Amino acid sequence: MILTVHRWFANKSCPGNWLYARLGDLAARVTAALGGSASSCLQASSLKNLSEAEAVAKIGPLFTENQKQSGILACVSMAQFILESGYGKSELAQNANNCFGMKTSLSGNSWSGSSWDGKSVYTKKTQEQNADGSYVTITADFRKYACVEDSIADHAAYLLGAMNGSRKRYEGLAGCMDYKKAVQIIKDGGYATSHTYVQNLCNIIERWNLTQYNASAQNQGGNISGWYRVRKSWQNAASQKGAFHDLSYAKQCADANPGYTVFDPAGKAVYPVNQTASVPYAVRVSINDLNIRKGPGTNYGKTGYYTGKGVFTIVAESAGAGSVKGWGKLKSGAGWIALDFAARI
């Protein structure tokens, strides 16, 4: 089953975001009921050959939407995704779209709103840590999902609905806006056996600046009354690719169309934001395989060349898909590099 929606072809918000976020699951379920194969949602296999930064950029909007529905901070769920699935490249993710290590039975818990069909299973060996720090290998049955979105939805439903006696296991998680507190709530609820789980998640959040994907962060000073328009320039109305009430959707549209900019209802460019005041400057690259791209973002093609290790001069900066720190233009004219992997000197 393939669904098309009004908002793809006109400046409309039809259907609304609540239903729009669930269309993939609807299509997958109808397809399954008809005996077909579900292919309309994101498959973890599409993340296999992406860099870590590219994977983060690709999955970010999924967690922003999930936060709007569940109230669980996007950055926290994203950090769990990264840690537990290796950026979506783990055996379990690739073969079962299971990105959180969700077993068929979790401490005897059941919860409402599960997106798992209750029967699809993937069996594999896994390690768990004992209270004394030692590890034990067990064979366990894990849930198999039709798509990554189902894995995210089921994970959120579990965190919201799992019980510990008469109390919710992760009480206070929904609506918690402090990621360090939210991570501690998850650990204290018994989610993970690793003794370093809290620190590991916090390190990931801070490394990739995952708070940028939080729904609240995107709404502050962002979504205002009116339409965000994606155009080559404000004056060039004929170039418009779309108009959105939600800034996050407008950004996705701009990322998918190199050379386009998001303008707020007053005509002010709000994304991407060029940052050129501090250039030129030198950076040191310490990896051999840093890709050089034709433009500032992973949505631009690769030039086929790498920087290698060394010192390079940056003459311009720009925000763009696939990089938290932004993109730097090489003085040589070879192209753009992700500044996440370059240290300013």
Salt bridges, closest charged atoms under 4 A:
ASP25 OD2 - ARG29 NE 2.77
GLU52 OE1 - ARG207 NH2 3.14
GLU54 OE2 - ARG293 NH2 2.41
GLU65 OE2 - LYS68 NZ 3.19
GLU128 OE2 - LYS103 NZ 2.29
ASP154 OD2 - ARG143 NH1 2.94
ASP246 OD2 - LYS68 NZ 2.44
